[in-house]
């Protein structure tokens, strides 16, 4: 008897399937493209696009020692900061949401074991929410204007500069918004 294949699914995979998405892999139901990648890229350069950014493994770390996780992979990261780091040779994002809460985003196929070993015993609570939290990327020159329309919170460049993260409602839904210009 063979073991079942683990499939990572976007929380929006049913919607992507209806829209005719092709997947990044048989074991990762995140959209690679819908129709024409060239057409999609051109549209993103001219307007705004919302992408299901993934597959990404998501590990919220909560508890009084959550700062230890952030400091071990991104030393000196202040609360409210969003930084990209390298863990085990792979790019990862560390979001310091609160003094007792850090969100670590690892590339698909990564796992908590990619975090330095001593940290696994430090966190009061660390759960794999990879298929439970949606990761969306808003991109394009009109993205700031769209954010202004979708949130009652000021998410402009003064309130939310590059490399920062806030929690704010987006169309009435609690969201973690990280500005990470590239």
N, C-alpha and C positions, 0 to 999 in steps of 0.2 A: 504494500500500500504506500503510495507516495504522499508526501506532505502537501497540504494545500499551498498554493502560491499566494503570498501576501500582496495585496493590491492597495496602493495609496490612491485615494480618491479625493479630488477637490470637493468641498462641501457643495459646490455648484456643478458637479459633473453631469447631473441629469439635464441641467439647462444647456450646458455645452454640447451634450449629445444631440439635443433637439436642434441646435444651431448648426450641426454638421461638423463639429470639431474633429480634428485628427489628434491623437494622443501623443505625448512625448515618449511613451513606452507602453508595452503591454501591461506592465505592473505599476504604471503611474498615469491615472486618468486626470491629467492636466492638459489643457489644450496646447498643441504646438501651433496650429493655425486653423482657420476656418475655411477660407477659400484661397485667396491669392496672397501669400506672404508679402510680395512686393507692394500690392495695393494697400494692405494693412499698414505697412511701414510708412508709406507715403502719407496716409491719413493721419498717422501719429505725429509726423513732422509738421503737419499743417494745422491740426486742431487739437483734439484731446482724445485719449483712449483710456479705457478701464480694462486692465488685464488681470486675469486670475494668475497671480504670481506664485509659481510653484513648479514643481513640488518642493515644498519646504517643510522640514521637520520643526515643530514648534514646542518648546519646553518652557512654560512659565515656572519660575522658581519663586516661591513665597516663603516668608518666614524671616525671623530676625537676622539670619545669616545670609540672606539673599545677596547682600552686598559683597560677600566673599566670592560668590560665583562671578559677579561682574568684575571685581578687582583682579581675579586670577586670569581672566581672559582679556580684559581691557582695563589695565591699571589706571586708577584716578578718574574713572568715568563718573561724572556727577549725575545726580538724579535729574531726569529730564533729557539726558543725552541719548543719542542713537549713533552707534559707531559700528563700522565694519572692521572685522579682525580676521586673522587666520588661525584656525584651530585644526590641528592634525593635517596641515597642508591644504585645507579647504576654507573658502571664504565663509564667514558667518556674520550675522548681525546680532548685536547685543543692545537691547533697549532697557534703560534704567527707568522704570515706570514710577517707582516710589522707593523710599529707603528700604522697604522690606519686600520689594517685588522687582524681579528682573525677567525679561522675556528673551530667551536665546533662540535664534532662528538658524538652523543648520541646513546644509544642502541635503536634498533627498538621499536617503540611504545612510545618512549619518545617524547617530543615535546619541543618547546621553553618554554612552561609553566614550564618545569623542571628547567629552569634557575631561579635564585633568582628573585622574582617579580619586584624589583626596576629596574632591568636591562632592562626590555622590553622597557621602555621609554628612555633609555640612548642611545641605538644604533641608529645611523643615518640611517642605512639600515641593516635589518636582514631578509633574505629570506630562506624559506625551499627549498633546492635544493636536497632533498633526492633521488629522482628518476632521477635527471638530471646529477648528478656527479657520475662517477664510483669510487668505492673504491676497489683497488686491493692490495693484499698482496703478496709480493715476499718473498719466504722463502726457506730455505735449505742451505746446505754448499756451493753450487756453486752460490748462489744469488749475492754475490759481483762481481764475475767474469762476470756474465751476465749483471749487471748494467754497468760495464765498457764498454761492447760492445754496449750497447743500447743508451748511452748518450755521448755527446761530453763534458759534464760537469764532472769534477772530483767528483765522489760520493763515494770516498774511506773513510776509517775510520778517516783520518785526516781532510778532508774537511767537512765530514758529520758524526761527532761522534754520539754515542747513545744519544737519547734525543734531537735531532736537526731536523730542517726542512728547506728545500730549495725549490725554484721553479726552475725547469730545464727542458729542452726538453728531452723527452724519445722517441726515433725513430721519432724525429721531431714534437712531440705533446707536448704542454705545460702540465707539470705535477707538482703536489705538492708532493715532496718526503720526507717522515718523516721516520727517522730511530728510531725504537722503539723496540730494542732487548728485548726479553722476555726469 
